[in-house]
Amino acid sequence: MKSVVVVGAQWGDEGKGKVVDYLSGSFDYIARVAGGHNAGHTVIIGKDRYVLQLIPCGILRPKGHAVIGTGVVVDPGALVAEIET
């Protein structure tokens, strides 16, 4: 089973989400392992724009399964609102 880990060298907007989104089409499972709903990224697929804060971007791919790891600080209200969006 092949795996790729994207690790940032600093906290904040450094483009990790774009890299993960680009790679996610090649994997069945995409996991977010740290952070909270104050972080996030915007994914644009065609003309559709998605703002994700807790859910890993792999969920937007046809075969993608998103995993929220134990290191993610989950605000239940924020998670429900993001799922509904």
Phi and psi in degrees as GROMACS dihedral restraints (atoms count N, CA, C in turn):
[ dihedral_restraints ]
;  ai    aj    ak    al  type     phi  dphi    fc
    3     4     5     6     1   -87.7    20    10
    4     5     6     7     1   147.7    20    10
    6     7     8     9     1  -138.7    20    10
    7     8     9    10     1   149.7    20    10
    9    10    11    12     1  -135.6    20    10
   10    11    12    13     1   136.8    20    10
   12    13    14    15     1  -117.6    20    10
   13    14    15    16     1   128.8    20    10
   15    16    17    18     1  -105.7    20    10
   16    17    18    19     1   116.5    20    10
   18    19    20    21     1  -122.2    20    10
   19    20    21    22     1   132.4    20    10
   21    22    23    24     1   -88.4    20    10
   22    23    24    25     1   153.0    20    10
   24    25    26    27     1   -89.5    20    10
   25    26    27    28     1    -8.9    20    10
   27    28    29    30     1  -150.6    20    10
   28    29    30    31     1   165.7    20    10
   30    31    32    33     1   -84.2    20    10
   31    32    33    34     1   146.3    20    10
   33    34    35    36     1   112.6    20    10
   34    35    36    37     1  -166.9    20    10
   36    37    38    39     1   -78.0    20    10
   37    38    39    40     1    97.9    20    10
   39    40    41    42     1  -127.2    20    10
   40    41    42    43     1     7.6    20    10
   42    43    44    45     1    91.1    20    10
   43    44    45    46     1    12.8    20    10
   45    46    47    48     1   -60.0    20    10
   46    47    48    49     1   -40.9    20    10
   48    49    50    51     1   -60.4    20    10
   49    50    51    52     1   -40.0    20    10
   51    52    53    54     1   -65.1    20    10
   52    53    54    55     1   -39.7    20    10
   54    55    56    57     1   -66.6    20    10
   55    56    57    58     1   -45.9    20    10
   57    58    59    60     1   -62.6    20    10
   58    59    60    61     1   -43.0    20    10
   60    61    62    63     1   -60.1    20    10
   61    62    63    64     1   -44.0    20    10
   63    64    65    66     1   -61.2    20    10
   64    65    66    67     1   -43.5    20    10
   66    67    68    69     1   -78.1    20    10
   67    68    69    70     1   -23.8    20    10
   69    70    71    72     1   -62.3    20    10
   70    71    72    73     1   -24.0    20    10
   72    73    74    75     1   -66.8    20    10
   73    74    75    76     1   -14.5    20    10
   75    76    77    78     1  -100.2    20    10
   76    77    78    79     1     2.2    20    10
   78    79    80    81     1  -130.0    20    10
   79    80    81    82     1   155.3    20    10
   81    82    83    84     1   -86.5    20    10
   82    83    84    85     1   -31.1    20    10
   84    85    86    87     1  -125.4    20    10
   85    86    87    88     1   133.4    20    10
   87    88    89    90     1  -127.4    20    10
   88    89    90    91     1   125.2    20    10
   90    91    92    93     1  -117.7    20    10
   91    92    93    94     1   143.9    20    10
   93    94    95    96     1  -107.8    20    10
   94    95    96    97     1   129.3    20    10
   96    97    98    99     1  -116.3    20    10
   97    98    99   100     1    -7.2    20    10
   99   100   101   102     1  -154.0    20    10
  100   101   102   103     1   164.2    20    10
  102   103   104   105     1   103.5    20    10
  103   104   105   106     1  -173.4    20    10
  105   106   107   108     1  -143.6    20    10
  106   107   108   109     1  -171.2    20    10
  108   109   110   111     1   -78.1    20    10
  109   110   111   112     1    -0.6    20    10
  111   112   113   114     1   -81.6    20    10
  112   113   114   115     1   -12.1    20    10
  114   115   116   117     1   -96.7    20    10
  115   116   117   118     1  -177.6    20    10
  117   118   119   120     1   148.5    20    10
  118   119   120   121     1  -178.3    20    10
  120   121   122   123     1  -155.5    20    10
  121   122   123   124     1   162.6    20    10
  123   124   125   126     1  -108.3    20    10
  124   125   126   127     1   131.5    20    10
  126   127   128   129     1  -116.7    20    10
  127   128   129   130     1   131.2    20    10
  129   130   131   132     1  -115.0    20    10
  130   131   132   133     1   120.6    20    10
  132   133   134   135     1  -122.1    20    10
  133   134   135   136     1   110.6    20    10
  135   136   137   138     1    64.4    20    10
  136   137   138   139     1  -122.2    20    10
  138   139   140   141     1   -99.6    20    10
  139   140   141   142     1     0.4    20    10
  141   142   143   144     1   -92.9    20    10
  142   143   144   145     1   139.0    20    10
  144   145   146   147     1  -120.3    20    10
  145   146   147   148     1   127.0    20    10
  147   148   149   150     1  -122.0    20    10
  148   149   150   151     1   129.2    20    10
  150   151   152   153     1  -105.6    20    10
  151   152   153   154     1   114.8    20    10
  153   154   155   156     1  -113.7    20    10
  154   155   156   157     1   135.6    20    10
  156   157   158   159     1  -121.2    20    10
  157   158   159   160     1   -36.0    20    10
  159   160   161   162     1  -115.6    20    10
  160   161   162   163     1   -37.1    20    10
  162   163   164   165     1   -80.3    20    10
  163   164   165   166     1   129.0    20    10
  165   166   167   168     1   -63.1    20    10
  166   167   168   169     1   144.2    20    10
  168   169   170   171     1   -62.9    20    10
  169   170   171   172     1   -18.1    20    10
  171   172   173   174     1   -59.9    20    10
  172   173   174   175     1   -20.4    20    10
  174   175   176   177     1   -64.4    20    10
  175   176   177   178     1   -20.8    20    10
  177   178   179   180     1   -82.0    20    10
  178   179   180   181     1    -7.6    20    10
  180   181   182   183     1   -92.4    20    10
  181   182   183   184     1   145.4    20    10
  183   184   185   186     1   -53.7    20    10
  184   185   186   187     1   -40.9    20    10
  186   187   188   189     1  -102.7    20    10
  187   188   189   190     1     8.6    20    10
  189   190   191   192     1   -79.2    20    10
  190   191   192   193     1   137.6    20    10
  192   193   194   195     1  -116.4    20    10
  193   194   195   196     1   123.2    20    10
  195   196   197   198     1   -91.9    20    10
  196   197   198   199     1   137.3    20    10
  198   199   200   201     1  -124.1    20    10
  199   200   201   202     1   127.0    20    10
  201   202   203   204     1  -101.6    20    10
  202   203   204   205     1   113.2    20    10
  204   205   206   207     1   -78.1    20    10
  205   206   207   208     1   172.0    20    10
  207   208   209   210     1   -70.7    20    10
  208   209   210   211     1   -14.0    20    10
  210   211   212   213     1   -88.7    20    10
  211   212   213   214     1    -0.3    20    10
  213   214   215   216     1   -89.2    20    10
  214   215   216   217     1   131.1    20    10
  216   217   218   219     1   -85.0    20    10
  217   218   219   220     1   111.2    20    10
  219   220   221   222     1  -102.4    20    10
  220   221   222   223     1   120.4    20    10
  222   223   224   225     1   -92.2    20    10
  223   224   225   226     1   111.0    20    10
  225   226   227   228     1   -54.5    20    10
  226   227   228   229     1   -40.3    20    10
  228   229   230   231     1   -63.6    20    10
  229   230   231   232     1   -42.6    20    10
  231   232   233   234     1   -66.1    20    10
  232   233   234   235     1   -38.6    20    10
  234   235   236   237     1   -64.5    20    10
  235   236   237   238     1   -46.1    20    10
  237   238   239   240     1   -62.3    20    10
  238   239   240   241     1   -42.7    20    10
  240   241   242   243     1   -62.9    20    10
  241   242   243   244     1   -39.5    20    10
  243   244   245   246     1   -68.5    20    10
  244   245   246   247     1   -40.6    20    10
  246   247   248   249     1   -62.4    20    10
  247   248   249   250     1   -42.6    20    10
  249   250   251   252     1   -66.3    20    10
  250   251   252   253     1   -31.6    20    10
